[in-house]
Structures are given as C-alpha cells and as structure tokens.
Amino acid sequence: MAIIAQHGEIFIILACLFGFFMAWGVGANDVANAMGTSVGSRAITIKQAIIIAVIFEFLGAWLAGGEVTATIRGGIIDPELLDADPQFLVYGMLSALLAAAIWLLIASAKGWPVSTTHSIVGAIVGFGAVGLGMEAVAWGKVGQIASSWLISPLLAGTFAFVLFKSLQYLIFEARDPFASAKRYVPLYVFLVGFIVAMVTFTKGLKHVGLDLGFGESLLLSLVIGLLVMGAGILMERRVKYERRANDQFGYGNVERVFGVLMIFTACAMAFAHGSNDVANAVGPLAAVISVVRSDGVIDAAALVPWWVLVLGGGGIVAGLVTYGHKVIATVGSGITELTPSRGFAATLAAATTVVLASGTGLPISTTHTLVGAVLGVGLARGMAALNLRVIGTIVMSWLITLPAGAGLAILFFFTFKGIFS
C-alpha cells in the first residue's frame, strides 16, 4: 500500500504513456484489418480509408469499447490473490502495455499483421504466471479467450462464404446482374446498419449513461438500418450503367455498385475494430488507475473512466495516420485478389463477428477474424485464389506473438519491481 501511495502519480503517468503507445501500435498494425479489404478492392483510396477510420475507430472505441475493456482489465488475472500486494498488479499491467506496444512496433516495421489481442493477453499471462505464480492467472478465462481465436476465424469465414454465395446467386448469376445489384444491394446496406446499431445499443453504451432495453434497442436499430439503407439508395442512384466492349456480362458495373456498399462496410468494420481492440490498450491502463485511485484496493468491476477510452481512441487514430498505410497496403492485396463484392462479403462477415464478440465481452483477434473472412471468400472461388505463402507468413507471425509478448512482459515486470520495491 505504501508503494502505491508514494508513487501513485508516477504509475498513472506511465500507464497513460504506455497505454497511448499501445493504442498507437493498434492503429499502426491492426487497423489494416479494418480497412485493408476496402483499399485492396480499390473501392476506396488509402486517403479515404484513413479519414473513415479516424472517425469510426474513435467512435467505436469511445461508445462501444467499455464492455471488452472490463474483460481485459479484470478477467485474466485473479484480483483476489493480489489484495496483499496491489503494486504487483500495477507493475504487471505497466509491463504488459510496454511489452505489447514494443512488439507491435517491431511487427509493424517488418510489415507483419499480428494480433494485438494476442500481444496483450500473452503479456498479461506471462507476467502473471512467472511474476505472481501460476495460480494468479484465471486459466479458465484464458482458455475461453484462446478458444475464440479458433472460433472467430471459423465463424467469420462461414459468414463470408455464405454472404459471397448469396451474392453470386442473387446478383452475378441473374439475367441482368446490374439491375439485380441495384435491387438487392440496399438490403445488404440495411444489414450493415442494423447489426452494428443493434449490438452497440444492447451492450456498448452503458458506460456513457445510456442503458436501453432490448425492445428499444431493436426499434432504434431498425430505424438506423433504414436510414443507412436510404443513404445507400441515394448513393447507388448515381452509379450509371456503362457499356464496355470487354465486359460482356456487365460485371464491371456491378462491382461499381459494390464500391458504394464498401464505404458502408468500411465504416462498420472501423467502428467494430475500435470497439473491440481499444480494450487491448486501455484495459491494463484502467486497472492501474483503479488501483492507484482506490489506494491499493483491487476492484475488477470498477468503471472505465470515459477519458481513458478517449485516450485509447486517440492513440489508435495517431498510429493509423502515422504508420498504418504500410500494413493496409499489404493486407489489402496479399492474401487473395479482392474486388468490391468480395471485399464486401469479407468485411461485413468480419464486422459482424467482431461487433458480436465486443457486445458479449469476449476479446477476439480482429486479425484472425478478418483473415478467416478473406479465406472464406477465397474458398468460395477455390483454393487457387489464395496466396498460401502469405497466409503461412501471417500464421507464423501469430505463433511468435504470444511468446514475444510474454517474454518482454516478464522482463519489464522484474525491472519495475526492482525500481519501485
């Protein structure tokens, strides 16, 4: 307790700095998962992607980030075992933030699209198991999170496969694909607006004072879905049929309609990513603030201050603007060749999976989710459509991430313990 009282302000300042650094890493590396498909399919430019991501990543982090943040903060380490030594939790969370942030900086420099969730969870488990003892880690929760790393790509891949097959059946195999696209695309736009709004209202806004019932959430989500659909119809009307000699079936015109739709899915994915992955940066930060302000009392259920989510959102935006374009370009064209229709199926599937996970408080990996969704779209076209070498490199970087985060966190934990104890 005396250490907390003596160095409390230093701990909070370090936590804010490391939390912002970690959020910067999320923006630099992981936002490519939100925007890569849109840029890779040439539906939007990198400049437009950055503008969309700046707005919706921040909104997702601020409005819908609180639910997942609670899991990262108090769900992995058993707080009751640290009541006698709350300073160890502070050292550990500072170590986890710094370790994960440094690993993300290295990975971004190498162009590896790694999982920020892997980085921070691996770091927390590392310091907990070695620095505090194996019994300090809530292994049941870790197992639940680890299972989501397998479930999320399978779920997103299945969603993407079904969505792309529905597009093929309803639009590309129709007699007049362009007319069918203009008829059915508004329904998909409605789906985007409804899914994101529904999960945000039901789970995401309690920490900003708006706690709606299921019926109210459903009604509001339907209204928002219809408004988004209306905007989509207005934008779609601007797309005119262009007759081209090398486009016998008019598929080029269909892809131009999906280019409009990709703007909506890019916004949805950016919002979903901000809501889920802000937890990786501000969860440990919120834990440090909670312990210091309560003079060493560990409360896993403490509220996340609103300004912590703003700090996390700001860090994500800073990372995206300064360094994110490199990984966006890599992810957008590396795994498989994307068109706006393929990119739409992958992005909507990934956004749906991520937003549902964010609403239930399960910190999944956006990287795994989007790669799973892109693989689902690729498999719908056959194995030849996939770049297996790039996929292999991505999987290898995932395997390295957990031990890298854990090893660095252990090193920093004992460093902080030596400095302050």
N, C-alpha and C positions, 0 to 999 in steps of 0.2 A: 504493500500500500504506500509505503514511504517513497518508493521509487516513482510511482505514478504521480504522487503529489509534487515531488521535486522536479520531475522532467516532463510533466503533462503537456505544457505548451510546445515543447520541442517535438514530442511524439505526434501531436496534431499537425504541426507544420510539415514534418517529414511525411506523414501519412497523406497530406494533401498533395505534396510534391510528387511522391511515388505514385499516388492514385492518378494524378494527371498524366504522368509519364506512361503508366499502364494504359490509360484511356487513349493516349496518343498512339501507342502500339496497336490497339484495337482498330483505330481509324486507319493507320498506315497499312496494316496487313489484312484485317478481316473484313473491311468494308468492300473489298474486291468481291467478296461472296454476295454482297447485296447488289452491286452494280455491274459485275463482270458480264453477266449474260446480256444485259441491255446494251452494253458497249460492244461486246463481241458479235452480236447480231446486227450491229450497225443501225439499231433503232434510234439510239441517241449518241451524241458525241461524248467524249470524256469530260469536256467542259460542262455540258448539260447534266451529266451524271453527278459531277461534283456539286453542282447547285442543288439538285434534287436531294442528294444525300445529306448535305449540310442542313437543310430544312427538316427532313423527315427523320434522319438519325437522331437529331437533337430532340424532336418532339417525342419520338419513341422512348428515348432514354428518360425524359422528364415525366411523361404522362404514364407510361406503362412499365417502367423499369423497377418499381418498388417490390413487386412480388418475387421476382427471381433473386433480387439483391438479398432478401431475407434468407433464402436458402444458402447462398454462397457465404453469407456472414456467419450464420449460426448453425448450419446444418451439417458441416463436415467435421468440425472439432467439437467434442463433447464439452460444453462450457462448465458443467458442474465440477469436473476434475481440475479446473483451473482457479477455483474460488480462492484458494490459499495463495496462489502466485499469479495474479491477473497480469503482471508485467510480462509474463511469458507469452500470453496471447497477443499483447501489443508487439513484442519482438517478432513473433511468428507472422503476424499479418503484414508488418512492415517488410519482412524478409520475402514473403510471398509476392507482394506487389513489385518489389525491386527485381526479384528473380525472374518473374514472368515478363516484366517490361524489358529487361535486358535480352532475354531470349527472343522476344518479338522483334526487337531492334536488329538482332543478328539475322533472324529469318527473313525479315523484310529486305535487308541489304542483299541477301542471297537470292531473293525472289521466290522464297518458299511460302506457299499459302498454308500456314499452320493454324492449328486450332487455339484460339485464345482461352477457351474453356479448359482444354487440356492443360494449358500452361499454368493457369491459376489454381486449378484443382490439384494438379500434380505437385505444385509448390506447397500448398497448404497441407496435403497429405505427407509430403516429405518432412517438413519441419515438425509436424505433429507426431509422426511415428518415431523419428530419431531424437528430436529435442525434448519431447514430453513423455514419450512412451507409447507403445502400440495401443494401449487401452484408451488413450486420449482421442483416437480417431474413431468417428462413428462409421464403422466399416459397412453397416447396412445401408447408410445413405450413399457412401462412396460406390457401393455395388449398384444401387439404383441409378446413380448418375452414369456409371460405366456402361450399364445395360442400355441407357438411352443413346450412347454413342454408336451402338449397333442398330437399335430400333429406329433412330431418326433418319439415317440414310435409306433404310429399307422402306420406311413409311413415305418419305419424300419421293423415293424412286417409284413406288407404286402409284402415288398420286400423279406424278409426272407422266408415267406410262399411260394411265387411264385417260388423263387430260389430252395427251397428244393423239391417242387413238380416237377420242371423241372428235377432235378437230379434223382428223383425216376422214372420218365417217360423215360428219355433218357438212364439211366445207370442201375439202380437197377432192373428194370423190363425187361431189354433186355435179349436175349438168352445167351449172353456171357458178363456179367457185366464188367469183367476185360478189355476185348477188347473195349467195349463201353467207359469205363472210359478213356482209353488211347487215344481214338478218340476225345472225347468231352472236356476233361479237359483243353487242350490248349486254347480252345475258352474262357473258364472262366478266364484263366490266362490273356488273351488279354484284357478281360473286366476290370480286376483289374487295369492293367497298363494304359489303355485308360482313365478310369473315373478319376483316381487320377491326371494324367497328364493334362487332359483337363481343369478341374476346377482350378488347380494350375496355368496354363498358362493364363487362361482368367481373373482370379481375384486376384491371390495371389502374383504376382511378381512386381507390380507397385512400391512398396516402396523400392525395391532394384535396380530400374532403368531399368527394362525390361518390357516394355509395348507392348505386342503383339496384333495384330488384331485377329479377330475370325478365319479367314482363316488360318493364320499362326499357331495359336494355335491348330486348328483341324489337320493340316498336321503333326506338331511335335508330337501331342498326338498319332496319328495313328502309326507313326514311333516308338515311345516309347512303345506303346502297342505291336507292332510286335516284338520288341527286347526282351521285357519281356516274350512274348509267346515263342520265340526261346529258351530263357534260361530255361523256364518251360519244353519244349520238351526234351532238353538235360538232365535235371534232372530226368524227367519221364522215360527215356530210361534205367536208372539204376535200376528201380523197376522191378524185375523179378517175374514171377508167381511162387508161392509156393503152392504145393498141400498139404492140411491138411485134416485129417480124419474128424475133427469136423466142417469143413467149406464147406458144400455141394455145396453152390452156388458161392463160390469164393468171398464173400463179404469182407473177411479179406484183400484180395489182392487189392480190390477196395479202401478200406479205406487207404491202404498204398500209393496208388496214390494220394489220397486227402491229405495225410500227407505232400506230396511235395507241393501241392497247398496252404496249410495252411501257409507255410513260406511266400508266396507272400501276402496273405491276412493279415497276422500279420504285415508285413511291411506297407501295405496300411492303416491299422487301426491305427498303431502308428503314421504315418505321418498325418492322418486325425485328430487324437486326439490332436497332438501337434499344428496343425494349428488352431484348434477351441478353445482349452482350455488354451492356453498361454495367451489369452485375459483376462482371469479371474485374472491373476497375474499382468500383465504389463499394462493393460488398466488404472487403477487408478494411477499407477506409472507414466505413460506417462502424465497423466493430471497434476500431481504435478510438474513434470519437466517443462511442457509447461508454467504453471502459474508463476513459480519462474523465469525462464529464460526471460520471457517477462515482468518482473517487475509488475506482477499483472494483466496483460491483459489476459482475458479468451478467448481462441480461440479453439472451439470444433473441427475445421478442421485441427489443427496443425499436422504435420507429426510425426510419431512414430520414434524416433532415432533407428538406427539399433542395437546399443549395448543394448537397452532395451529388444529387442526380444531375443538377445543372453543371457542376464541375466535370462530372463524367461525360456528359453530352458535349461540353465544350472541348474536352480533350480528344474525343473521337473526331470531332469536326477538324481540329487542328492537325491531327495525324493524317486525315484524309486529304486535306488541302495541300500539305507539305510533301507527302511521300506516297499517297495512295494510288496515284496514277500508274505507277510501275506494276503493282500487283494486279490492278484492274485489267491492264492490257494482257498480262499473262493468263489470268483465269478466263478472260473473255473468249480466247481463241485456242487455248491449249488442249482442252480435254476432248472436244468434238466441234465440228463445224456447226455454227449456230445461225439460224435465220430468225426473224422476229417471231414466227409462230412456234418454233422450237424453244426459243428463249422464253416466250410467254409461258409455255407449259411448265418448264423447269422452274421459273421464278415464282409463279403462283403456287406450285406444289411446295416449294421450299418455304415461301412466306406463310402458307397455311400451317405447315408443320412447326415452324419457329414460333408463330404467334400462339398456337395452341399450347406449346410447351411453356412459353412465357406466362400464359394465363394459369397454368397448373403449377407454376413454381419450379419446374424441372429445368436446370441449366444444361441444355443440349449444346452440341457444337454446330454452329452455323456452317462451318467448313464442311463437316460431314454431311449435313443436310443438303447443301447445295450441290456438292459433288454427287451425292446419291440421286438428286433430282435430274442432274445433267446426264448421269449414266442411264437413268430410266428413259429419258428422251432418246439417247443414243441407241439403247437396246431395242426401242420400238422401230428403229431403222436397220438394226442388225449390228453384229459385233464389229464389222469392218468400219463402221462410222466412228469408233472410239480410238483415241490415241493411247494405247496401253502403256507406252513408255512414260508419258507424262503422268498417267494415273499411278504408275508404280513409284515414281519420284514423290508424288504427293503422299502416298501411303507411307513411304519410308520417313518422310518428314513428320508425319503424325506419330510414328513409333518412337522417334527421337525426342519428341516434345515432352512427354511425361518424365522420363529420367533427367532431362536437361533442367526442367523447372524444379524438380525435387532436389537435385544436387546443388543448384545455385541457392535455393531457399535454405538448405541445411547450413551451407557455408555462411550466409548472411545472418542466420539465426544466432549462431555461436559468436559471430562478430558483434552483433548488437548486445548479446548477453555479456560479452567481455567488456564492452564500452560502458554500459549503464549499470550493471550489477556490482 
